[in-house]
Amino acid sequence: MCPHDPVCPSAEAPDREAARTLASHPEQGWSLLCNGVVLFEDTGELLPSGTVIAPHRPAVGAA
């Protein structure tokens, strides 16, 4: 399905966020990736299967 070379990671792959962006809507806070994943600016994700991945921002270390 992916026309890129090398092929983008699948929606089920742990590195799914590395897929190329097909559509970007920063004014609405989301992007559609080549693998069908909708990536939200808060780092949450909606997979093509309907599975929701909660936001997973890295923890900020104490100074």
mmCIF file of the N, C-alpha and C atoms, coordinates in Angstrom:
data_MODEL
# 
_entry.id   MODEL 
# 
loop_
_atom_site.group_PDB 
_atom_site.id 
_atom_site.type_symbol 
_atom_site.label_atom_id 
_atom_site.label_alt_id 
_atom_site.label_comp_id 
_atom_site.label_asym_id 
_atom_site.label_entity_id 
_atom_site.label_seq_id 
_atom_site.pdbx_PDB_ins_code 
_atom_site.Cartn_x 
_atom_site.Cartn_y 
_atom_site.Cartn_z 
_atom_site.occupancy 
_atom_site.B_iso_or_equiv 
_atom_site.pdbx_formal_charge 
_atom_site.auth_seq_id 
_atom_site.auth_comp_id 
_atom_site.auth_asym_id 
_atom_site.auth_atom_id 
_atom_site.pdbx_PDB_model_num 
ATOM 1   N N  . MET A 1 1  ? 0.822  -1.194 0.000  1.00 0.00 ? 1  MET A N  1 
ATOM 2   C CA . MET A 1 1  ? 0.000  0.000  0.000  1.00 0.00 ? 1  MET A CA 1 
ATOM 3   C C  . MET A 1 1  ? 0.872  1.267  0.000  1.00 0.00 ? 1  MET A C  1 
ATOM 4   N N  . CYS A 1 2  ? 1.955  1.260  0.741  1.00 0.00 ? 2  CYS A N  1 
ATOM 5   C CA . CYS A 1 2  ? 2.834  2.424  0.818  1.00 0.00 ? 2  CYS A CA 1 
ATOM 6   C C  . CYS A 1 2  ? 3.688  2.516  -0.448 1.00 0.00 ? 2  CYS A C  1 
ATOM 7   N N  . PRO A 1 3  ? 3.684  3.670  -1.126 1.00 0.00 ? 3  PRO A N  1 
ATOM 8   C CA . PRO A 1 3  ? 4.480  3.814  -2.347 1.00 0.00 ? 3  PRO A CA 1 
ATOM 9   C C  . PRO A 1 3  ? 5.925  4.248  -2.098 1.00 0.00 ? 3  PRO A C  1 
ATOM 10  N N  . HIS A 1 4  ? 6.301  4.449  -0.845 1.00 0.00 ? 4  HIS A N  1 
ATOM 11  C CA . HIS A 1 4  ? 7.636  4.959  -0.539 1.00 0.00 ? 4  HIS A CA 1 
ATOM 12  C C  . HIS A 1 4  ? 8.682  3.849  -0.531 1.00 0.00 ? 4  HIS A C  1 
ATOM 13  N N  . ASP A 1 5  ? 9.922  4.244  -0.784 1.00 0.00 ? 5  ASP A N  1 
ATOM 14  C CA . ASP A 1 5  ? 11.037 3.310  -0.740 1.00 0.00 ? 5  ASP A CA 1 
ATOM 15  C C  . ASP A 1 5  ? 12.103 3.917  0.149  1.00 0.00 ? 5  ASP A C  1 
ATOM 16  N N  . PRO A 1 6  ? 12.400 3.369  1.298  1.00 0.00 ? 6  PRO A N  1 
ATOM 17  C CA . PRO A 1 6  ? 11.848 2.148  1.854  1.00 0.00 ? 6  PRO A CA 1 
ATOM 18  C C  . PRO A 1 6  ? 10.408 2.350  2.318  1.00 0.00 ? 6  PRO A C  1 
ATOM 19  N N  . VAL A 1 7  ? 9.709  1.232  2.449  1.00 0.00 ? 7  VAL A N  1 
ATOM 20  C CA . VAL A 1 7  ? 8.300  1.247  2.832  1.00 0.00 ? 7  VAL A CA 1 
ATOM 21  C C  . VAL A 1 7  ? 8.147  1.783  4.256  1.00 0.00 ? 7  VAL A C  1 
ATOM 22  N N  . CYS A 1 8  ? 7.114  2.580  4.477  1.00 0.00 ? 8  CYS A N  1 
ATOM 23  C CA . CYS A 1 8  ? 6.832  3.125  5.808  1.00 0.00 ? 8  CYS A CA 1 
ATOM 24  C C  . CYS A 1 8  ? 6.442  1.994  6.766  1.00 0.00 ? 8  CYS A C  1 
ATOM 25  N N  . PRO A 1 9  ? 6.704  2.175  8.071  1.00 0.00 ? 9  PRO A N  1 
ATOM 26  C CA . PRO A 1 9  ? 6.307  1.161  9.050  1.00 0.00 ? 9  PRO A CA 1 
ATOM 27  C C  . PRO A 1 9  ? 4.785  1.005  9.062  1.00 0.00 ? 9  PRO A C  1 
ATOM 28  N N  . SER A 1 10 ? 4.318  -0.195 9.341  1.00 0.00 ? 10 SER A N  1 
ATOM 29  C CA . SER A 1 10 ? 2.880  -0.443 9.394  1.00 0.00 ? 10 SER A CA 1 
ATOM 30  C C  . SER A 1 10 ? 2.272  0.235  10.622 1.00 0.00 ? 10 SER A C  1 
ATOM 31  N N  . ALA A 1 11 ? 0.963  0.318  10.654 1.00 0.00 ? 11 ALA A N  1 
ATOM 32  C CA . ALA A 1 11 ? 0.260  0.937  11.776 1.00 0.00 ? 11 ALA A CA 1 
ATOM 33  C C  . ALA A 1 11 ? 0.431  0.136  13.059 1.00 0.00 ? 11 ALA A C  1 
ATOM 34  N N  . GLU A 1 12 ? 0.772  -1.150 12.943 1.00 0.00 ? 12 GLU A N  1 
ATOM 35  C CA . GLU A 1 12 ? 0.947  -2.002 14.115 1.00 0.00 ? 12 GLU A CA 1 
ATOM 36  C C  . GLU A 1 12 ? 2.389  -2.008 14.621 1.00 0.00 ? 12 GLU A C  1 
ATOM 37  N N  . ALA A 1 13 ? 3.309  -1.461 13.847 1.00 0.00 ? 13 ALA A N  1 
ATOM 38  C CA . ALA A 1 13 ? 4.725  -1.469 14.212 1.00 0.00 ? 13 ALA A CA 1 
ATOM 39  C C  . ALA A 1 13 ? 5.001  -0.488 15.356 1.00 0.00 ? 13 ALA A C  1 
ATOM 40  N N  . PRO A 1 14 ? 5.968  -0.810 16.209 1.00 0.00 ? 14 PRO A N  1 
ATOM 41  C CA . PRO A 1 14 ? 6.306  0.102  17.312 1.00 0.00 ? 14 PRO A CA 1 
ATOM 42  C C  . PRO A 1 14 ? 6.791  1.473  16.833 1.00 0.00 ? 14 PRO A C  1 
ATOM 43  N N  . ASP A 1 15 ? 7.371  1.532  15.630 1.00 0.00 ? 15 ASP A N  1 
ATOM 44  C CA . ASP A 1 15 ? 7.872  2.804  15.098 1.00 0.00 ? 15 ASP A CA 1 
ATOM 45  C C  . ASP A 1 15 ? 6.904  3.423  14.088 1.00 0.00 ? 15 ASP A C  1 
ATOM 46  N N  . ARG A 1 16 ? 5.602  3.177  14.263 1.00 0.00 ? 16 ARG A N  1 
ATOM 47  C CA . ARG A 1 16 ? 4.571  3.642  13.317 1.00 0.00 ? 16 ARG A CA 1 
ATOM 48  C C  . ARG A 1 16 ? 4.598  5.145  13.085 1.00 0.00 ? 16 ARG A C  1 
ATOM 49  N N  . GLU A 1 17 ? 5.073  5.929  14.055 1.00 0.00 ? 17 GLU A N  1 
ATOM 50  C CA . GLU A 1 17 ? 5.112  7.392  13.910 1.00 0.00 ? 17 GLU A CA 1 
ATOM 51  C C  . GLU A 1 17 ? 6.162  7.846  12.906 1.00 0.00 ? 17 GLU A C  1 
ATOM 52  N N  . ALA A 1 18 ? 7.029  6.934  12.464 1.00 0.00 ? 18 ALA A N  1 
ATOM 53  C CA . ALA A 1 18 ? 8.074  7.274  11.492 1.00 0.00 ? 18 ALA A CA 1 
ATOM 54  C C  . ALA A 1 18 ? 7.545  7.288  10.058 1.00 0.00 ? 18 ALA A C  1 
ATOM 55  N N  . ALA A 1 19 ? 6.291  6.897  9.852  1.00 0.00 ? 19 ALA A N  1 
ATOM 56  C CA . ALA A 1 19 ? 5.705  6.924  8.506  1.00 0.00 ? 19 ALA A CA 1 
ATOM 57  C C  . ALA A 1 19 ? 5.617  8.368  8.012  1.00 0.00 ? 19 ALA A C  1 
ATOM 58  N N  . ARG A 1 20 ? 5.627  8.538  6.718  1.00 0.00 ? 20 ARG A N  1 
ATOM 59  C CA . ARG A 1 20 ? 5.559  9.883  6.131  1.00 0.00 ? 20 ARG A CA 1 
ATOM 60  C C  . ARG A 1 20 ? 4.172  10.495 6.307  1.00 0.00 ? 20 ARG A C  1 
ATOM 61  N N  . THR A 1 21 ? 4.147  11.809 6.395  1.00 0.00 ? 21 THR A N  1 
ATOM 62  C CA . THR A 1 21 ? 2.896  12.542 6.545  1.00 0.00 ? 21 THR A CA 1 
ATOM 63  C C  . THR A 1 21 ? 2.240  12.723 5.178  1.00 0.00 ? 21 THR A C  1 
ATOM 64  N N  . LEU A 1 22 ? 0.966  12.331 5.078  1.00 0.00 ? 22 LEU A N  1 
ATOM 65  C CA . LEU A 1 22 ? 0.207  12.526 3.838  1.00 0.00 ? 22 LEU A CA 1 
ATOM 66  C C  . LEU A 1 22 ? -0.586 13.823 3.879  1.00 0.00 ? 22 LEU A C  1 
ATOM 67  N N  . ALA A 1 23 ? -1.149 14.134 5.043  1.00 0.00 ? 23 ALA A N  1 
ATOM 68  C CA . ALA A 1 23 ? -1.942 15.356 5.201  1.00 0.00 ? 23 ALA A CA 1 
ATOM 69  C C  . ALA A 1 23 ? -1.657 15.925 6.585  1.00 0.00 ? 23 ALA A C  1 
ATOM 70  N N  . SER A 1 24 ? -1.428 17.212 6.640  1.00 0.00 ? 24 SER A N  1 
ATOM 71  C CA . SER A 1 24 ? -1.142 17.880 7.902  1.00 0.00 ? 24 SER A CA 1 
ATOM 72  C C  . SER A 1 24 ? -2.154 18.988 8.125  1.00 0.00 ? 24 SER A C  1 
ATOM 73  N N  . HIS A 1 25 ? -2.750 18.993 9.300  1.00 0.00 ? 25 HIS A N  1 
ATOM 74  C CA . HIS A 1 25 ? -3.732 20.019 9.672  1.00 0.00 ? 25 HIS A CA 1 
ATOM 75  C C  . HIS A 1 25 ? -3.363 20.579 11.049 1.00 0.00 ? 25 HIS A C  1 
ATOM 76  N N  . PRO A 1 26 ? -2.271 21.348 11.116 1.00 0.00 ? 26 PRO A N  1 
ATOM 77  C CA . PRO A 1 26 ? -1.830 21.868 12.417 1.00 0.00 ? 26 PRO A CA 1 
ATOM 78  C C  . PRO A 1 26 ? -2.864 22.780 13.072 1.00 0.00 ? 26 PRO A C  1 
ATOM 79  N N  . GLU A 1 27 ? -3.681 23.432 12.271 1.00 0.00 ? 27 GLU A N  1 
ATOM 80  C CA . GLU A 1 27 ? -4.710 24.301 12.846 1.00 0.00 ? 27 GLU A CA 1 
ATOM 81  C C  . GLU A 1 27 ? -5.766 23.497 13.591 1.00 0.00 ? 27 GLU A C  1 
ATOM 82  N N  . GLN A 1 28 ? -5.876 22.202 13.256 1.00 0.00 ? 28 GLN A N  1 
ATOM 83  C CA . GLN A 1 28 ? -6.815 21.311 13.938 1.00 0.00 ? 28 GLN A CA 1 
ATOM 84  C C  . GLN A 1 28 ? -6.100 20.348 14.875 1.00 0.00 ? 28 GLN A C  1 
ATOM 85  N N  . GLY A 1 29 ? -4.761 20.318 14.807 1.00 0.00 ? 29 GLY A N  1 
ATOM 86  C CA . GLY A 1 29 ? -3.980 19.516 15.740 1.00 0.00 ? 29 GLY A CA 1 
ATOM 87  C C  . GLY A 1 29 ? -3.780 18.063 15.360 1.00 0.00 ? 29 GLY A C  1 
ATOM 88  N N  . TRP A 1 30 ? -3.835 17.728 14.064 1.00 0.00 ? 30 TRP A N  1 
ATOM 89  C CA . TRP A 1 30 ? -3.634 16.331 13.671 1.00 0.00 ? 30 TRP A CA 1 
ATOM 90  C C  . TRP A 1 30 ? -2.981 16.220 12.301 1.00 0.00 ? 30 TRP A C  1 
ATOM 91  N N  . SER A 1 31 ? -2.396 15.038 12.066 1.00 0.00 ? 31 SER A N  1 
ATOM 92  C CA . SER A 1 31 ? -1.795 14.708 10.779 1.00 0.00 ? 31 SER A CA 1 
ATOM 93  C C  . SER A 1 31 ? -2.161 13.273 10.428 1.00 0.00 ? 31 SER A C  1 
ATOM 94  N N  . LEU A 1 32 ? -2.303 12.999 9.131  1.00 0.00 ? 32 LEU A N  1 
ATOM 95  C CA . LEU A 1 32 ? -2.552 11.647 8.642  1.00 0.00 ? 32 LEU A CA 1 
ATOM 96  C C  . LEU A 1 32 ? -1.253 11.104 8.082  1.00 0.00 ? 32 LEU A C  1 
ATOM 97  N N  . LEU A 1 33 ? -0.836 9.947  8.582  1.00 0.00 ? 33 LEU A N  1 
ATOM 98  C CA . LEU A 1 33 ? 0.396  9.327  8.128  1.00 0.00 ? 33 LEU A CA 1 
ATOM 99  C C  . LEU A 1 33 ? 0.107  8.316  7.025  1.00 0.00 ? 33 LEU A C  1 
ATOM 100 N N  . CYS A 1 34 ? 1.134  7.956  6.279  1.00 0.00 ? 34 CYS A N  1 
ATOM 101 C CA . CYS A 1 34 ? 1.026  7.051  5.143  1.00 0.00 ? 34 CYS A CA 1 
ATOM 102 C C  . CYS A 1 34 ? 0.438  5.691  5.534  1.00 0.00 ? 34 CYS A C  1 
ATOM 103 N N  . ASN A 1 35 ? 0.672  5.264  6.761  1.00 0.00 ? 35 ASN A N  1 
ATOM 104 C CA . ASN A 1 35 ? 0.185  3.960  7.211  1.00 0.00 ? 35 ASN A CA 1 
ATOM 105 C C  . ASN A 1 35 ? -1.248 4.012  7.751  1.00 0.00 ? 35 ASN A C  1 
ATOM 106 N N  . GLY A 1 36 ? -1.911 5.160  7.610  1.00 0.00 ? 36 GLY A N  1 
ATOM 107 C CA . GLY A 1 36 ? -3.299 5.287  8.041  1.00 0.00 ? 36 GLY A CA 1 
ATOM 108 C C  . GLY A 1 36 ? -3.482 5.756  9.467  1.00 0.00 ? 36 GLY A C  1 
ATOM 109 N N  . VAL A 1 37 ? -2.400 5.992  10.174 1.00 0.00 ? 37 VAL A N  1 
ATOM 110 C CA . VAL A 1 37 ? -2.461 6.463  11.556 1.00 0.00 ? 37 VAL A CA 1 
ATOM 111 C C  . VAL A 1 37 ? -2.763 7.960  11.567 1.00 0.00 ? 37 VAL A C  1 
ATOM 112 N N  . VAL A 1 38 ? -3.686 8.371  12.433 1.00 0.00 ? 38 VAL A N  1 
ATOM 113 C CA . VAL A 1 38 ? -3.930 9.793  12.669 1.00 0.00 ? 38 VAL A CA 1 
ATOM 114 C C  . VAL A 1 38 ? -3.138 10.143 13.919 1.00 0.00 ? 38 VAL A C  1 
ATOM 115 N N  . LEU A 1 39 ? -2.199 11.058 13.760 1.00 0.00 ? 39 LEU A N  1 
ATOM 116 C CA . LEU A 1 39 ? -1.312 11.465 14.846 1.00 0.00 ? 39 LEU A CA 1 
ATOM 117 C C  . LEU A 1 39 ? -1.745 12.848 15.326 1.00 0.00 ? 39 LEU A C  1 
ATOM 118 N N  . PHE A 1 40 ? -2.022 12.954 16.628 1.00 0.00 ? 40 PHE A N  1 
ATOM 119 C CA . PHE A 1 40 ? -2.475 14.217 17.207 1.00 0.00 ? 40 PHE A CA 1 
ATOM 120 C C  . PHE A 1 40 ? -1.302 14.963 17.827 1.00 0.00 ? 40 PHE A C  1 
ATOM 121 N N  . GLU A 1 41 ? -1.407 16.284 17.913 1.00 0.00 ? 41 GLU A N  1 
ATOM 122 C CA . GLU A 1 41 ? -0.293 17.094 18.406 1.00 0.00 ? 41 GLU A CA 1 
ATOM 123 C C  . GLU A 1 41 ? 0.050  16.799 19.863 1.00 0.00 ? 41 GLU A C  1 
ATOM 124 N N  . ASP A 1 42 ? -0.880 16.218 20.626 1.00 0.00 ? 42 ASP A N  1 
ATOM 125 C CA . ASP A 1 42 ? -0.579 15.853 22.013 1.00 0.00 ? 42 ASP A CA 1 
ATOM 126 C C  . ASP A 1 42 ? 0.094  14.487 22.104 1.00 0.00 ? 42 ASP A C  1 
ATOM 127 N N  . THR A 1 43 ? 0.481  13.917 20.966 1.00 0.00 ? 43 THR A N  1 
ATOM 128 C CA . THR A 1 43 ? 1.140  12.621 20.776 1.00 0.00 ? 43 THR A CA 1 
ATOM 129 C C  . THR A 1 43 ? 0.193  11.435 20.903 1.00 0.00 ? 43 THR A C  1 
ATOM 130 N N  . GLY A 1 44 ? -1.097 11.668 21.027 1.00 0.00 ? 44 GLY A N  1 
ATOM 131 C CA . GLY A 1 44 ? -2.065 10.577 20.969 1.00 0.00 ? 44 GLY A CA 1 
ATOM 132 C C  . GLY A 1 44 ? -2.191 10.111 19.522 1.00 0.00 ? 44 GLY A C  1 
ATOM 133 N N  . GLU A 1 45 ? -2.718 8.897  19.343 1.00 0.00 ? 45 GLU A N  1 
ATOM 134 C CA . GLU A 1 45 ? -2.839 8.338  18.003 1.00 0.00 ? 45 GLU A CA 1 
ATOM 135 C C  . GLU A 1 45 ? -4.174 7.606  17.858 1.00 0.00 ? 45 GLU A C  1 
ATOM 136 N N  . LEU A 1 46 ? -4.673 7.577  16.638 1.00 0.00 ? 46 LEU A N  1 
ATOM 137 C CA . LEU A 1 46 ? -5.831 6.779  16.279 1.00 0.00 ? 46 LEU A CA 1 
ATOM 138 C C  . LEU A 1 46 ? -5.378 5.860  15.154 1.00 0.00 ? 46 LEU A C  1 
ATOM 139 N N  . LEU A 1 47 ? -5.397 4.551  15.410 1.00 0.00 ? 47 LEU A N  1 
ATOM 140 C CA . LEU A 1 47 ? -4.942 3.583  14.422 1.00 0.00 ? 47 LEU A CA 1 
ATOM 141 C C  . LEU A 1 47 ? -6.078 3.259  13.455 1.00 0.00 ? 47 LEU A C  1 
ATOM 142 N N  . PRO A 1 48 ? -5.762 2.753  12.271 1.00 0.00 ? 48 PRO A N  1 
ATOM 143 C CA . PRO A 1 48 ? -6.800 2.418  11.288 1.00 0.00 ? 48 PRO A CA 1 
ATOM 144 C C  . PRO A 1 48 ? -7.818 1.409  11.818 1.00 0.00 ? 48 PRO A C  1 
ATOM 145 N N  . SER A 1 49 ? -7.413 0.580  12.766 1.00 0.00 ? 49 SER A N  1 
ATOM 146 C CA . SER A 1 49 ? -8.313 -0.420 13.348 1.00 0.00 ? 49 SER A CA 1 
ATOM 147 C C  . SER A 1 49 ? -9.323 0.197  14.307 1.00 0.00 ? 49 SER A C  1 
ATOM 148 N N  . GLY A 1 50 ? -9.127 1.473  14.652 1.00 0.00 ? 50 GLY A N  1 
ATOM 149 C CA . GLY A 1 50 ? -9.992 2.143  15.619 1.00 0.00 ? 50 GLY A CA 1 
ATOM 150 C C  . GLY A 1 50 ? -9.394 2.172  17.014 1.00 0.00 ? 50 GLY A C  1 
ATOM 151 N N  . THR A 1 51 ? -8.249 1.537  17.193 1.00 0.00 ? 51 THR A N  1 
ATOM 152 C CA . THR A 1 51 ? -7.563 1.535  18.483 1.00 0.00 ? 51 THR A CA 1 
ATOM 153 C C  . THR A 1 51 ? -7.030 2.928  18.789 1.00 0.00 ? 51 THR A C  1 
ATOM 154 N N  . VAL A 1 52 ? -7.223 3.351  20.031 1.00 0.00 ? 52 VAL A N  1 
ATOM 155 C CA . VAL A 1 52 ? -6.738 4.660  20.472 1.00 0.00 ? 52 VAL A CA 1 
ATOM 156 C C  . VAL A 1 52 ? -5.478 4.450  21.296 1.00 0.00 ? 52 VAL A C  1 
ATOM 157 N N  . ILE A 1 53 ? -4.441 5.200  20.970 1.00 0.00 ? 53 ILE A N  1 
ATOM 158 C CA . ILE A 1 53 ? -3.197 5.188  21.740 1.00 0.00 ? 53 ILE A CA 1 
ATOM 159 C C  . ILE A 1 53 ? -3.156 6.494  22.527 1.00 0.00 ? 53 ILE A C  1 
ATOM 160 N N  . ALA A 1 54 ? -3.079 6.380  23.837 1.00 0.00 ? 54 ALA A N  1 
ATOM 161 C CA . ALA A 1 54 ? -3.078 7.565  24.698 1.00 0.00 ? 54 ALA A CA 1 
ATOM 162 C C  . ALA A 1 54 ? -1.831 8.403  24.426 1.00 0.00 ? 54 ALA A C  1 
ATOM 163 N N  . PRO A 1 55 ? -1.914 9.716  24.693 1.00 0.00 ? 55 PRO A N  1 
ATOM 164 C CA . PRO A 1 55 ? -0.733 10.565 24.540 1.00 0.00 ? 55 PRO A CA 1 
ATOM 165 C C  . PRO A 1 55 ? 0.435  10.007 25.334 1.00 0.00 ? 55 PRO A C  1 
ATOM 166 N N  . HIS A 1 56 ? 1.622  10.101 24.765 1.00 0.00 ? 56 HIS A N  1 
ATOM 167 C CA . HIS A 1 56 ? 2.798  9.535  25.415 1.00 0.00 ? 56 HIS A CA 1 
ATOM 168 C C  . HIS A 1 56 ? 3.985  10.479 25.321 1.00 0.00 ? 56 HIS A C  1 
ATOM 169 N N  . ARG A 1 57 ? 3.761  11.659 25.839 1.00 0.00 ? 57 ARG A N  1 
ATOM 170 C CA . ARG A 1 57 ? 4.845  12.647 25.870 1.00 0.00 ? 57 ARG A CA 1 
ATOM 171 C C  . ARG A 1 57 ? 5.922  12.170 26.828 1.00 0.00 ? 57 ARG A C  1 
ATOM 172 N N  . PRO A 1 58 ? 7.180  12.438 26.495 1.00 0.00 ? 58 PRO A N  1 
ATOM 173 C CA . PRO A 1 58 ? 8.257  12.036 27.419 1.00 0.00 ? 58 PRO A CA 1 
ATOM 174 C C  . PRO A 1 58 ? 8.181  12.831 28.722 1.00 0.00 ? 58 PRO A C  1 
ATOM 175 N N  . ALA A 1 59 ? 8.514  12.169 29.806 1.00 0.00 ? 59 ALA A N  1 
ATOM 176 C CA . ALA A 1 59 ? 8.523  12.844 31.108 1.00 0.00 ? 59 ALA A CA 1 
ATOM 177 C C  . ALA A 1 59 ? 9.665  13.842 31.152 1.00 0.00 ? 59 ALA A C  1 
ATOM 178 N N  . VAL A 1 60 ? 9.427  14.994 31.720 1.00 0.00 ? 60 VAL A N  1 
ATOM 179 C CA . VAL A 1 60 ? 10.454 16.021 31.847 1.00 0.00 ? 60 VAL A CA 1 
ATOM 180 C C  . VAL A 1 60 ? 11.205 15.747 33.162 1.00 0.00 ? 60 VAL A C  1 
ATOM 181 N N  . GLY A 1 61 ? 12.513 15.649 33.072 1.00 0.00 ? 61 GLY A N  1 
ATOM 182 C CA . GLY A 1 61 ? 13.330 15.355 34.258 1.00 0.00 ? 61 GLY A CA 1 
ATOM 183 C C  . GLY A 1 61 ? 13.447 16.570 35.163 1.00 0.00 ? 61 GLY A C  1 
ATOM 184 N N  . ALA A 1 62 ? 13.592 16.308 36.445 1.00 0.00 ? 62 ALA A N  1 
ATOM 185 C CA . ALA A 1 62 ? 13.774 17.399 37.419 1.00 0.00 ? 62 ALA A CA 1 
ATOM 186 C C  . ALA A 1 62 ? 15.197 17.942 37.288 1.00 0.00 ? 62 ALA A C  1 
ATOM 187 N N  . ALA A 1 63 ? 15.350 19.231 37.481 1.00 0.00 ? 63 ALA A N  1 
ATOM 188 C CA . ALA A 1 63 ? 16.665 19.861 37.359 1.00 0.00 ? 63 ALA A CA 1 
ATOM 189 C C  . ALA A 1 63 ? 17.465 19.713 38.626 1.00 0.00 ? 63 ALA A C  1 
# 
